[in-house]
Amino acid sequence: MTLTLITMLVVASIAGCNSSGDSRSTSPSPATATPSIQIEKTDELIATLKSQKTINDQLTVIYERYEPLLDRSDSLTGPDTNQDGIRDDIEAFIDVLEVTEPVRKA
């Protein structure tokens, strides 16, 4: 009797470990999630970026305008909503650059 009761408790506790409280089932998949920070590419911003001679010059323009968007927490990794390995704030800066796709992915 005692052995049966213990067995039932063990089975019930193991079965309850992966019940409906699983947070992974409610979070968006990395493929569909969008970064938490996005910069609107206005015509004026695009023209300003295209007029810059180097990527560094473009990044300087972006930094001067959108520096407050950068994550200033103590976490080195920062937020990464879509789990692609790039912090959302840095990804927003990269996404707004006026460069070819191979350069952007480099």
N, C-alpha and C positions, 0 to 999 in steps of 0.2 A: 504494500500500500504506500509506504513512504517513498520507495523507489519510483513508483508510478507518478506520484505527486511531484517529485523533484524533476523527473523527465518532462512532465507537462509544463512545469514552470520554465525550464530551460528552453524548450521548443517555443513557448509563447514569447519569451523575451527575445529570442533570436528572430522570430517572425516580426516582432514589433520594431526591430531596429531599422528596417527600411520601409516604413509605412508611409502614409500620406504626408507626413511632415518633411519629406525629402524636398529640400529647397531647390535642387537642380531641376525639378520638373516645372517650376514656375518661372525660372529665369530665362531670358531670351537666349537663343543659341548664338554663339560667337559670329556665325555667318550673317545673321540677321540684325545683330545689335549695331547701333551706330555710336560713334564716339560721343561722350557727354559734352564735348566742346566743339562747336562748329563756327567758322568764320564765314560770313556772307561775302561772296565774291561779287561786289558791285562793279559796274562798268568803269567807274573812276579808279577803283583799286586795281583792276586788271590793267588799265592803261598805265598807271603808276608803276606797277611791277614790271610790265613789258618794257618800260623805258629804262630800267636798270640794266647795267652792263654785266653784272655777275649775280650768281645765286646769293652770294654773301650780301650784296647790296639789296636784293629783294628781302632777304631775312632781316636786314636792318630796318627796312620800311615796315615790315610786319611786326617786328619787335616794338618799334616806337609806337605803333597804333594799338597793339593788342597785348602788350606786356602784362596788364592786370589779369589776363586769362590764364597765365602760367600758374601751375600748382606750386604753392609755396609751403606745402606741408613737410614734415620731417621724413616722409617716406620717399626713398629714392625711386621706387618703382612707380609711384603715383597711380592715379586711376587709369584703368585700361578696360573700358566697358565692353569692347568687342573682342577682348583677349587675343589680340594679334601680336602682342609683345612690344607695342609702341604706346607710350603714354598718350592719353587723349589730347593733352595740351600740345605736345610736340607733333602729334599726327595732324592736328588742325593747322599748325604752321606749315607743315610739309604739303598738305592738301591744297593750300591756297597759292603755293608757288606757281609761277607761270613758266613751267619747264615741260619738256617732253616726258612721256610716260616712262621710258627706260631710265631717264635721269632721276625721276621721282622715286622709282623703285630701288635705285642703287643705294 
